Amino acid sequence: MRVTSLPLPDRIEDVAHLEQVMTTPSPAVVEDLAGVDGDLLVLGVGGKMGPTLARLARRAAPGKRVVGVARFSDPAVRASLEENGVECLAADLLDPSAVARLPNAANVVFMAGRKFGSIGSEDLTWAMNVLVPAHVAERYAESRLVAFSTACVYPYVPVARGGADETTPTTPPPGEYAASCVGRERVIEHLSRAHRTPGRLLRLSYAIDMRYGVLHDLGTRILAGRPIDVTMSHVNVIWQGDANEVALRALAHCTTPTAALNVSGPEIQSVRSLADRLGAQLGRAPVFSGEEAQDAWVIDCSEMTRLFGPPRVPIERLIAWQADWLRRGLPGLGKDTHFERRDGRY
């Protein structure tokens, strides 16, 4: 079933409205979740995307038990999830005994991982991105396992030839983060093959939330008069609500063994063009630095579009929402994507 269009607001009024829009399910995600048996466990629910994914699942499948697992270092995240009907369990996923004690679930969405702060703590990055997935894939060998990965597993590809598709060899650019993400995929693939575990590996590229993301980074730099480095010349972006829907709907489209699926907007976006369009709506001309490289971390999302249809929120609506949010001085999370980095150092 294709994604059914829902009315989109002209603006996102505030944080409460943002989260309401992101967690309003389409008929397609309701139907797909109804077609998979059992309850849902979201591992790493405390991150940037986890809370809205869990709330979306709760609204889309009110008859299912939805359990979110994280350390919950921010008690407000746990309180908000529980207020919205998501059961919360605190656990350290690095501890295999803690993973063993988690409840059974027919459907698991794995979102835990580590990127920023990797430099100087490379061992922890590898532990989070390789050891933890191994614990989880062993524990939930009899479940459907949809695991978040990243487009960073791909090499830079020539923009003129289009983005990397799922058949592109995973030979990442420099940096231990990207290498550890390949490691995450490899252990999940191995255990999926060994145990016949159905799953999907979601190679996500840049989800957009009005409080963070590539568009937020560009807009805040434009308003501050800070130069925008265009060396990483192109990106793919997708509305976070659409990315969450793909993750949940992927439970109904698992393969055995697990297989990769690129997740982002179908168009490869020029960073310079995105900044110019944002600047026009913000009333400020962007300042640029660097020289645009002919290759970038960009992906081909044709398979995602074939399975689920195009994202509901088009890029021009995202730009308009982002510009309006920033013009009104609404809050950000203070978490830069560092999309412009080409050295893999996070």
C-alpha positions as CSV (number, residue, x, y, z in Angstrom):
1,M,0.0,0.0,0.0
2,R,1.3,3.5,-0.9
3,V,1.4,6.3,1.7
4,T,-1.9,8.1,1.7
5,S,-1.6,11.9,1.8
6,L,-2.7,13.7,4.9
7,P,-3.3,17.5,5.1
8,L,-0.1,19.3,5.9
9,P,-0.1,22.5,7.9
10,D,1.2,25.8,6.4
11,R,3.4,26.2,9.4
12,I,4.5,24.3,12.5
13,E,3.3,26.4,15.4
14,D,5.5,25.2,18.3
15,V,7.2,22.2,19.7
16,A,3.9,20.6,20.8
17,H,2.5,21.0,17.3
18,L,5.7,19.7,15.7
19,E,5.5,16.5,17.7
20,Q,1.8,16.2,17.0
21,V,2.4,16.4,13.2
22,M,5.3,14.0,13.4
23,T,3.3,11.4,15.3
24,T,0.1,11.5,13.3
25,P,0.0,8.2,11.4
26,S,-1.0,7.8,7.8
27,P,-3.5,5.1,6.9
28,A,-0.6,3.2,5.3
29,V,1.4,2.8,8.5
30,V,-1.8,1.8,10.4
31,E,-2.4,-0.9,7.8
32,D,1.1,-2.2,7.7
33,L,1.4,-2.4,11.5
34,A,-1.9,-4.2,11.7
35,G,-0.5,-6.8,9.3
36,V,2.3,-7.8,11.6
37,D,1.6,-9.8,14.7
38,G,2.9,-9.0,18.2
39,D,4.1,-6.1,20.2
40,L,6.9,-3.6,19.5
41,L,10.1,-2.9,21.3
42,V,12.1,0.2,20.5
43,L,15.8,0.0,21.6
44,G,17.5,3.3,21.9
45,V,14.3,5.2,22.2
46,G,15.9,8.2,24.0
47,G,17.7,9.6,21.0
48,K,16.6,12.4,18.6
49,M,14.2,10.2,16.6
50,G,13.2,7.6,19.1
51,P,10.5,9.4,21.1
52,T,8.5,10.4,18.0
53,L,8.9,7.0,16.4
54,A,7.6,5.3,19.6
55,R,4.7,7.7,19.9
56,L,3.9,7.3,16.2
57,A,3.8,3.5,16.7
58,R,1.5,3.9,19.7
59,R,-1.0,6.0,17.8
60,A,-0.8,3.8,14.7
61,A,-1.3,0.5,16.6
62,P,-3.2,1.3,19.8
63,G,-3.8,-2.4,20.3
64,K,-0.1,-3.2,20.5
65,R,2.2,-2.9,23.5
66,V,4.9,-0.4,22.7
67,V,8.0,-0.6,25.0
68,G,10.8,1.9,24.8
69,V,14.3,1.1,26.2
70,A,17.1,3.5,26.9
71,R,19.2,4.7,29.7
72,F,16.9,7.7,30.1
73,S,19.5,10.2,31.2
74,D,16.9,12.9,30.6
75,P,13.9,12.0,32.9
76,A,11.7,14.4,30.9
77,V,12.0,12.1,27.8
78,R,10.8,9.1,29.8
79,A,7.9,11.1,31.4
80,S,6.7,12.3,28.0
81,L,6.8,8.9,26.5
82,E,4.9,7.4,29.4
83,E,2.3,10.2,29.2
84,N,1.7,9.1,25.6
85,G,1.2,5.4,26.4
86,V,4.7,4.1,25.8
87,E,6.0,1.7,28.4
88,C,9.6,2.6,29.4
89,L,12.4,0.4,30.7
90,A,15.8,1.7,31.7
91,A,18.7,-0.5,30.6
92,D,22.3,-0.3,29.5
93,L,22.5,-2.1,26.2
94,L,26.2,-2.5,26.6
95,D,25.5,-5.0,29.4
96,P,24.5,-8.4,27.8
97,S,22.8,-9.5,31.0
98,A,20.5,-6.3,30.8
99,V,19.7,-7.2,27.2
100,A,18.9,-10.7,28.2
101,R,16.4,-9.5,30.8
102,L,14.4,-7.3,28.3
103,P,10.9,-8.6,27.4
104,N,10.2,-10.7,24.4
105,A,8.7,-8.9,21.4
106,A,7.8,-10.0,17.9
107,N,8.9,-6.7,16.4
108,V,12.1,-4.8,17.3
109,V,13.3,-1.4,16.1
110,F,16.9,-0.9,16.9
111,M,18.0,2.7,17.1
112,A,20.9,2.8,19.5
113,G,24.3,4.0,18.3
114,R,27.1,6.5,18.8
115,K,28.5,9.1,16.4
116,F,29.4,12.4,18.0
117,G,32.2,12.3,20.5
118,S,33.9,9.4,18.7
119,I,37.2,11.1,18.5
120,G,39.1,10.2,21.6
121,S,36.6,7.5,22.5
122,E,36.9,5.2,19.5
123,D,36.6,2.1,21.7
124,L,33.2,3.1,23.0
125,T,32.0,4.0,19.5
126,W,32.9,0.5,18.3
127,A,31.3,-1.1,21.4
128,M,28.1,0.8,20.9
129,N,28.0,0.3,17.1
130,V,29.2,-3.4,16.9
131,L,28.9,-5.1,20.3
132,V,25.5,-3.8,21.2
133,P,23.9,-4.8,17.9
134,A,25.4,-8.3,18.3
135,H,23.8,-8.6,21.8
136,V,20.5,-7.5,20.4
137,A,20.6,-9.7,17.2
138,E,21.3,-12.7,19.4
139,R,18.6,-11.9,21.9
140,Y,15.9,-11.2,19.3
141,A,16.9,-13.9,16.8
142,E,13.3,-15.0,16.5
143,S,11.8,-11.5,16.1
144,R,11.6,-9.1,13.1
145,L,14.5,-6.8,13.5
146,V,14.6,-3.4,11.8
147,A,17.9,-1.7,12.6
148,F,18.9,1.9,11.9
149,S,22.1,2.3,9.9
150,T,23.5,5.2,8.0
151,A,24.4,6.4,4.5
152,C,27.9,6.8,6.0
153,V,28.6,3.1,5.1
154,Y,29.0,4.1,1.5
155,P,31.9,5.8,-0.2
156,Y,31.6,9.3,-1.6
157,V,30.1,8.9,-5.1
158,P,30.1,11.2,-8.1
159,V,27.1,13.4,-7.8
160,A,26.7,13.5,-11.6
161,R,26.1,9.8,-11.7
162,G,23.4,9.8,-9.0
163,G,23.5,8.4,-5.4
164,A,24.7,5.1,-4.1
165,D,22.1,2.4,-4.2
166,E,21.8,-0.7,-2.0
167,T,24.1,-2.7,-4.4
168,T,27.0,-0.1,-4.0
169,P,29.9,-1.8,-2.0
170,T,30.1,-0.5,1.6
171,T,33.6,0.9,1.5
172,P,33.2,4.0,3.7
173,P,35.3,7.2,3.6
174,P,37.9,7.8,6.4
175,G,36.9,7.8,10.0
176,E,36.2,5.2,12.7
177,Y,32.6,6.1,13.0
178,A,31.7,5.1,9.4
179,A,33.9,1.9,9.7
180,S,32.1,0.9,12.9
181,C,28.7,1.4,11.2
182,V,29.8,-1.2,8.5
183,G,30.7,-3.4,11.5
184,R,27.2,-3.0,12.9
185,E,25.7,-4.1,9.6
186,R,28.0,-7.0,9.3
187,V,27.2,-8.5,12.7
188,I,23.5,-8.1,12.1
189,E,23.7,-9.6,8.7
190,H,25.7,-12.6,10.0
191,L,23.3,-13.3,12.8
192,S,20.3,-12.8,10.6
193,R,21.7,-15.4,8.2
194,A,22.7,-17.8,11.0
195,H,19.3,-17.6,12.8
196,R,17.1,-16.9,9.8
197,T,16.0,-13.6,11.4
198,P,13.9,-11.4,9.2
199,G,14.9,-7.8,9.1
200,R,15.9,-4.6,7.4
201,L,19.0,-2.3,7.7
202,L,17.8,1.3,7.2
203,R,20.6,3.4,5.7
204,L,19.2,6.8,6.8
205,S,20.5,10.1,5.4
206,Y,19.7,13.3,7.4
207,A,16.2,13.3,9.0
208,I,14.7,16.8,9.3
209,D,13.1,18.1,12.5
210,M,12.6,21.8,12.9
211,R,14.9,21.8,15.9
212,Y,17.8,20.1,14.2
213,G,19.0,18.8,10.8
214,V,20.7,20.1,7.7
215,L,18.1,22.8,7.1
216,H,18.4,24.0,10.7
217,D,22.2,24.1,10.4
218,L,22.0,26.1,7.2
219,G,19.3,28.5,8.5
220,T,21.1,29.3,11.8
221,R,24.3,30.0,9.9
222,I,22.5,32.3,7.5
223,L,20.9,34.3,10.3
224,A,24.2,34.5,12.1
225,G,26.1,35.6,9.0
226,R,28.4,32.6,9.4
227,P,29.9,31.0,6.2
228,I,28.4,27.8,4.9
229,D,31.1,25.3,3.8
230,V,29.9,23.8,0.5
231,T,32.8,21.4,0.0
232,M,30.3,18.6,0.8
233,S,28.2,19.8,-2.1
234,H,25.1,17.7,-2.0
235,V,22.9,15.8,0.5
236,N,19.7,13.9,0.8
237,V,17.2,14.9,3.4
238,I,13.8,13.6,4.7
239,W,11.1,14.7,7.1
240,Q,11.6,12.8,10.4
241,G,8.0,11.8,10.4
242,D,8.4,10.2,7.0
243,A,11.6,8.4,8.1
244,N,9.8,7.1,11.2
245,E,6.9,5.8,9.1
246,V,9.3,4.0,6.8
247,A,11.0,2.4,9.8
248,L,7.7,1.1,11.2
249,R,6.3,0.0,7.8
250,A,9.6,-1.9,7.1
251,L,8.5,-4.4,9.8
252,A,6.0,-5.6,7.2
253,H,8.7,-5.7,4.5
254,C,11.5,-7.7,6.2
255,T,13.7,-10.0,4.3
256,T,15.5,-13.2,5.4
257,P,18.4,-12.7,5.7
258,T,18.1,-9.0,6.4
259,A,18.7,-6.5,3.5
260,A,19.7,-2.9,3.3
261,L,17.2,-0.1,2.4
262,N,18.2,3.5,1.7
263,V,16.0,6.0,3.5
264,S,15.8,9.6,2.6
265,G,14.3,12.1,0.1
266,P,14.4,10.9,-3.5
267,E,16.1,14.1,-4.8
268,I,19.8,14.8,-4.3
269,Q,19.9,18.4,-3.0
270,S,22.6,20.9,-3.7
271,V,23.7,22.5,-0.4
272,R,24.2,25.8,-2.1
273,S,20.7,25.7,-3.6
274,L,19.2,24.8,-0.2
275,A,20.9,27.7,1.4
276,D,19.8,30.1,-1.3
277,R,16.2,29.0,-1.0
278,L,16.3,29.3,2.8
279,G,18.0,32.6,2.6
280,A,15.3,34.0,0.3
281,Q,12.7,33.2,2.9
282,L,14.8,34.4,5.8
283,G,15.6,37.7,4.0
284,R,19.3,37.1,4.3
285,A,21.8,36.2,1.7
286,P,23.9,33.2,2.7
287,V,27.7,33.5,2.8
288,F,29.6,30.5,1.3
289,S,33.1,29.1,1.7
290,G,35.0,26.2,0.1
291,E,34.8,24.7,-3.3
292,E,32.1,22.2,-4.2
293,A,33.4,18.7,-4.5
294,Q,32.2,16.5,-7.4
295,D,31.4,13.6,-5.0
296,A,29.4,13.4,-1.8
297,W,27.6,11.1,0.6
298,V,24.4,10.8,-1.5
299,I,22.1,7.9,-2.0
300,D,19.5,6.5,-4.4
301,C,16.2,5.9,-2.7
302,S,14.4,4.3,-5.6
303,E,13.7,1.1,-3.7
304,M,12.2,2.9,-0.7
305,T,9.9,4.8,-3.1
306,R,9.0,1.6,-4.8
307,L,8.0,0.0,-1.6
308,F,6.3,2.9,0.2
309,G,5.8,5.7,-2.3
310,P,7.5,9.1,-2.1
311,P,7.8,11.0,1.3
312,R,4.6,12.9,2.2
313,V,6.5,16.1,3.0
314,P,8.3,17.6,-0.1
315,I,11.5,19.6,0.1
316,E,9.8,23.0,-0.5
317,R,7.4,22.5,2.4
318,L,10.4,21.5,4.6
319,I,12.2,24.7,3.6
320,A,9.2,26.9,4.3
321,W,8.5,25.2,7.6
322,Q,12.2,25.6,8.6
323,A,12.5,29.3,7.6
324,D,9.3,30.1,9.5
325,W,10.5,28.3,12.6
326,L,13.8,30.2,12.6
327,R,12.2,33.6,11.8
328,R,10.1,33.2,15.0
329,G,13.0,32.2,17.1
330,L,11.6,28.8,18.1
331,P,14.0,26.5,19.9
332,G,16.7,24.2,18.5
333,L,18.4,21.2,20.2
334,G,21.9,22.6,19.8
335,K,23.0,19.5,17.9
336,D,24.8,20.3,14.7
337,T,24.8,17.5,12.0
338,H,28.3,18.4,10.8
339,F,27.1,17.4,7.4
340,E,30.0,19.3,5.8
341,R,32.7,17.1,7.3
342,R,34.6,15.0,4.8
343,D,37.3,13.6,7.1
344,G,35.0,11.3,9.1
345,R,36.0,12.9,12.4
346,Y,33.1,13.3,14.8
